[in-house]
Amino acid sequence: MSKNDKNQKLTAYESYKKIESEIKFQTNLLEKSNPTIRCPIHQYNYSKTCRQCKKIVVEEVPTYQEKSINMDKYHYDVGDRGDNIIPIRGENAISNMNSLPKLGICLVGDSPASKSYVNRKLKACQEINIDAELFNFSENVEQDQLIKHIQSMNHDGILVQLPLPLHLNKLDIIHSIPYEKDVDCLHMHNLQRILVYGELCEMLPCTPAAVLQILDYYDVNVIGKKVTVIGRSFLVGLPLSLLLQKRNATVTVCHRETLNLDQHIMNADIVISAAGHPKLVRNVKQGAIVIDVGISQGEKKGRIVGDVDIDVVKNQASLITPVPGGVGPMTVCMLMRNLCNIWKKKQGQPVYINPKLSDAYLND
């Protein structure tokens, strides 16, 4: 082996280890903390009584603090603990690998929002040494030309940034991606596998996977819980509702034709909104968990808002994700996880199975 080949092998090994240990994307949640015990006179926090007043019984003042999901909890190495994001079983065989995952991204048009999303994905790839290549197409690109290009790509993972111009058939474009390279997990073949196998699949749609990851991080057990999912798109609402049902949640899917939407929201233990309508969710049951997936333009130019009126709902919810900075960063993380799984499967390495899944789920 030449010196250059040895260096290439070492670089590949080190880069793979970086993928394994440095997925550190963060997402913020506002978590209703335990009531702070505070003296009404001196405003100091104590366990039962104020040290200065001695005899004054302090009052309980509910407060909110910003919580941050640190993805360090999910980094994984050989022999790491059982709650790894992508555990490696047995001996580490990657020392013989001399390649890295490659991601190909197709961007059609010059939408500022789409460019922003793509840049986040490119930055994520750069941070963990994944080779990413961006292909730009004009707004008026012909569908046959785009499909021909997709079919010629030899990357490990391929994605087409959505939405697409109206003259392009979204489903035809997505299905032109080989399903084993469909890193967004939107191909019909992959969605059918989710219908049968759920989270036992090596790839999951990124946004639903991000929602489940947040629930797992905060140890939210959905078994028997009433979950209202607002939105039924095949990008988020449909696969998410299926995955939640696989976890034995009682799921209600709402959409634009749903009557008494507010009642469905108020009855839910967990509310997940992916509709793209600002302030759609204004009230929830006290102590409910609220995951805001929606993205819309706010009243102020350039401001991004979610579906939830967070200023109101944060006083009712026990957990709530903000927009921006909530589900979005975790979605990018799940994209990286899908790509790593595609590559590991290609290399004959074990891929991710959620270690928190119950035996009942595994035997369903």
C-alpha positions in Angstrom: 0.0 0.0 0.0 1.4 3.4 -1.0 1.7 6.3 1.4 -1.1 8.1 -0.4 -3.4 5.1 -0.3 -2.7 4.8 3.4 -3.5 8.4 4.0 -6.7 8.1 2.0 -7.7 5.1 4.1 -6.9 6.9 7.3 -8.8 9.9 6.2 -11.9 7.8 5.4 -11.7 6.1 8.8 -11.4 9.3 10.7 -14.2 10.9 8.7 -16.5 8.0 9.3 -15.7 8.2 13.0 -16.7 11.9 12.8 -20.0 10.9 11.3 -20.4 8.4 14.1 -19.7 10.8 16.9 -20.4 14.4 15.9 -24.0 14.7 14.9 -24.6 17.6 17.2 -27.5 19.5 15.8 -29.5 21.2 18.4 -33.2 21.9 18.6 -34.8 24.1 21.3 -37.9 23.4 23.3 -39.7 25.5 25.8 -40.3 23.1 28.7 -42.5 24.0 31.6 -40.2 23.5 34.5 -41.1 22.2 38.0 -42.6 25.1 40.0 -39.9 27.4 41.3 -40.1 27.9 45.1 -39.7 31.6 45.6 -40.0 34.0 48.5 -42.7 36.6 47.7 -40.7 39.3 49.5 -37.0 38.6 48.8 -37.6 36.7 45.5 -35.0 34.2 46.3 -35.5 30.5 45.5 -35.5 28.0 48.4 -36.8 24.6 49.0 -39.5 25.3 51.6 -38.9 28.6 53.6 -36.9 31.7 53.0 -33.6 31.8 54.9 -34.1 35.5 55.6 -37.8 35.5 56.6 -37.5 32.1 58.3 -41.2 31.9 59.1 -42.7 33.0 55.8 -44.0 30.1 53.7 -42.9 30.7 50.2 -45.2 30.5 47.2 -44.8 28.4 44.1 -44.3 30.4 40.9 -44.5 28.4 37.6 -41.7 29.5 35.3 -40.5 28.6 31.8 -37.0 27.8 30.8 -35.5 27.1 27.4 -34.4 23.5 27.0 -31.9 22.5 24.3 -31.7 19.0 22.8 -28.0 18.3 22.6 -27.4 15.6 20.1 -24.3 14.5 22.0 -26.7 12.2 23.8 -27.1 10.4 20.5 -23.5 10.1 19.3 -22.4 6.6 19.1 -19.2 4.6 19.0 -18.3 0.9 19.3 -19.3 -0.3 22.7 -21.4 2.8 23.5 -24.5 2.6 25.6 -27.8 1.0 24.4 -29.7 4.2 23.4 -27.4 5.0 20.4 -28.9 6.6 17.4 -27.2 4.1 15.1 -25.6 1.4 17.1 -22.8 -0.7 15.7 -23.0 -4.3 16.8 -19.8 -6.4 17.1 -16.4 -5.4 15.9 -15.7 -2.2 14.0 -15.1 -3.2 10.4 -14.8 0.3 8.9 -11.0 0.3 9.0 -11.1 -1.4 5.6 -13.4 1.2 4.1 -11.9 3.8 1.8 -15.0 5.7 0.7 -17.5 8.1 2.3 -21.2 8.7 1.8 -22.0 10.9 -1.1 -25.2 13.0 -1.3 -26.6 14.5 -4.5 -29.1 17.4 -4.2 -31.2 18.7 -7.1 -32.5 22.3 -6.8 -35.0 23.6 -9.3 -35.4 27.4 -9.5 -34.2 30.1 -7.3 -36.7 30.2 -4.4 -35.0 31.8 -1.4 -36.7 29.4 1.0 -35.5 26.3 -1.0 -32.0 27.7 -1.2 -32.0 28.3 2.5 -33.0 24.7 3.2 -30.4 23.3 0.8 -27.7 25.4 2.3 -28.5 24.0 5.7 -28.1 20.5 4.4 -24.9 21.3 2.6 -23.6 22.8 5.8 -24.5 19.7 7.8 -22.7 17.5 5.3 -19.6 19.7 5.5 -19.6 19.5 9.3 -19.5 15.7 9.3 -17.3 15.3 6.2 -20.0 14.0 3.9 -19.3 14.7 0.2 -22.3 16.6 -1.1 -22.9 17.9 -4.6 -25.5 20.4 -5.6 -27.1 20.5 -9.1 -29.0 23.7 -10.0 -31.7 23.7 -12.6 -33.6 26.6 -14.1 -37.2 27.2 -13.2 -38.3 26.1 -16.7 -36.4 22.9 -16.8 -38.2 20.1 -18.7 -39.3 17.1 -16.7 -37.6 14.6 -19.0 -34.3 16.5 -18.7 -34.5 16.5 -14.9 -35.5 12.8 -14.7 -32.7 11.8 -17.1 -30.2 13.7 -14.9 -31.5 12.0 -11.7 -31.2 8.6 -13.2 -27.6 9.3 -14.2 -26.5 10.2 -10.7 -24.2 7.7 -8.9 -24.4 9.2 -5.4 -25.2 7.1 -2.4 -28.2 9.3 -1.5 -30.2 11.5 -3.8 -32.8 14.1 -3.0 -34.8 16.7 -4.9 -35.6 19.8 -3.0 -39.4 20.4 -2.7 -41.6 22.2 -3.7 -41.2 22.0 -7.4 -42.6 24.3 -10.1 -46.1 23.5 -11.1 -45.2 22.2 -14.6 -43.3 19.3 -13.0 -45.0 16.2 -11.7 -43.7 15.8 -8.1 -44.5 12.1 -7.9 -42.9 11.3 -11.2 -39.8 13.2 -10.2 -39.6 11.4 -6.8 -40.2 8.0 -8.3 -37.3 8.6 -10.7 -35.0 8.3 -7.7 -33.9 4.7 -7.1 -35.8 3.8 -3.9 -32.6 2.5 -2.2 -31.0 6.0 -2.7 -34.1 8.0 -1.7 -32.6 9.7 1.3 -35.8 11.7 1.9 -37.8 8.4 2.1 -40.6 9.7 -0.1 -40.6 7.0 -2.8 -43.7 4.9 -2.8 -41.7 1.7 -2.2 -40.2 3.2 1.0 -43.6 4.4 2.2 -45.1 1.0 1.7 -42.4 -0.6 3.7 -43.1 1.9 6.6 -46.8 0.9 6.4 -45.7 -2.7 7.2 -42.5 -2.4 9.2 -42.7 1.1 10.7 -39.5 2.1 12.5 -37.8 -1.2 11.7 -37.0 0.3 8.3 -33.5 1.6 7.8 -34.9 4.9 6.4 -37.7 7.0 7.7 -39.2 10.3 6.3 -37.0 13.0 7.9 -39.6 15.2 9.5 -41.7 12.4 11.1 -38.4 10.8 12.3 -37.5 14.2 13.8 -40.8 14.4 15.7 -40.3 10.9 17.1 -36.7 11.7 18.1 -37.9 14.7 20.1 -40.5 12.6 21.9 -37.9 9.9 22.6 -35.5 12.5 24.0 -38.0 13.7 26.5 -39.1 10.1 27.3 -42.7 10.8 26.1 -44.5 7.4 26.0 -47.3 7.6 23.4 -48.9 4.3 24.2 -52.6 4.8 24.7 -52.2 8.6 24.4 -54.6 10.7 22.3 -52.6 12.3 19.5 -54.0 14.8 17.1 -52.0 15.2 13.9 -53.0 18.2 11.8 -52.1 17.7 8.2 -52.2 14.6 6.0 -49.5 15.1 3.4 -47.3 12.2 2.4 -44.3 14.3 3.5 -45.3 14.5 7.2 -48.8 13.9 8.4 -49.6 10.5 6.7 -46.3 8.7 7.6 -46.2 10.3 11.0 -49.7 9.1 11.9 -48.8 5.6 10.7 -45.6 5.5 12.8 -47.4 6.8 15.9 -50.1 4.1 15.5 -47.3 1.5 15.3 -46.3 2.8 18.7 -49.8 2.1 19.9 -51.0 5.8 20.1 -54.6 6.6 19.5 -54.2 8.9 16.5 -56.7 11.4 15.0 -55.7 12.9 11.7 -57.3 16.4 10.9 -57.2 18.3 7.7 -58.9 21.3 6.0 -62.3 19.6 5.9 -62.3 18.5 9.5 -65.2 19.8 11.6 -64.7 21.1 15.1 -60.9 21.2 14.8 -60.6 23.0 18.1 -62.4 20.2 19.9 -60.0 17.6 18.5 -57.1 19.8 19.6 -58.5 20.2 23.1 -59.0 16.5 23.5 -55.5 15.6 22.6 -52.6 14.7 25.0 -50.2 15.4 22.1 -50.8 17.9 19.3 -48.6 17.8 16.2 -49.4 20.4 13.6 -48.0 20.4 10.1 -50.5 22.5 8.2 -48.6 25.7 7.4 -51.3 28.1 8.8 -50.1 30.7 11.3 -51.9 30.6 14.7 -54.0 27.6 13.7 -53.5 26.1 17.2 -54.5 28.7 19.8 -55.5 26.6 22.8 -54.6 23.1 24.0 -55.4 20.9 27.0 -53.5 21.9 30.1 -50.3 19.9 30.2 -50.5 18.8 26.6 -47.3 18.3 24.5 -47.2 20.4 21.3 -44.9 19.8 18.4 -45.1 22.5 15.8 -44.0 21.4 12.3 -45.7 24.1 10.3 -43.7 26.8 8.5 -45.2 30.1 7.2 -44.2 33.6 6.5 -45.0 35.9 9.5 -46.6 39.3 9.4 -43.1 40.9 9.6 -41.1 40.5 6.4 -38.6 37.7 6.6 -40.0 36.2 9.8 -40.8 32.5 9.9 -43.6 31.3 12.1 -45.3 28.0 12.9 -48.9 26.8 13.2 -49.0 27.4 17.0 -49.7 30.7 18.7 -46.7 30.0 21.0 -47.3 33.1 23.2 -50.6 31.7 24.3 -50.0 27.9 24.1 -46.7 27.9 26.0 -48.7 28.7 29.2 -50.9 25.6 28.7 -48.4 23.1 27.3 -45.9 21.0 29.2 -43.6 20.8 26.2 -43.7 22.9 23.1 -41.3 23.3 20.1 -40.7 26.8 18.7 -40.5 27.8 15.1 -37.8 28.4 13.9 -35.3 26.3 15.8 -37.5 23.4 16.8 -38.2 20.5 14.5 -36.2 21.9 11.6 -32.7 21.3 12.8 -33.6 17.8 14.0 -35.0 17.1 10.5 -31.6 17.8 8.9 -30.1 15.5 11.5 -32.4 12.7 10.5 -31.5 13.3 6.8 -27.9 12.7 7.8 -28.9 9.5 9.6 -30.7 8.2 6.6 -27.7 8.8 4.4 -25.4 7.1 6.9 -27.8 4.1 7.0 -27.9 3.9 3.2 -24.1 3.9 3.1 -23.7 1.4 5.9 -26.2 -1.0 4.2 -24.3 -0.7 1.0 -21.1 -1.5 2.9 -22.7 -4.5 4.6 -22.7 -2.8 8.0 -25.6 -3.0 10.5 -28.0 -0.1 10.3 -30.2 1.7 12.9 -33.0 0.1 14.8 -34.5 2.2 17.5 -33.4 0.5 20.8 -36.4 2.1 22.6 -39.0 0.1 20.6 -40.9 -2.3 22.8 -41.0 -6.1 22.2 -44.7 -5.7 21.3 -43.7 -3.3 18.5 -40.9 -5.7 17.3 -43.3 -8.6 17.3 -46.3 -6.8 15.8 
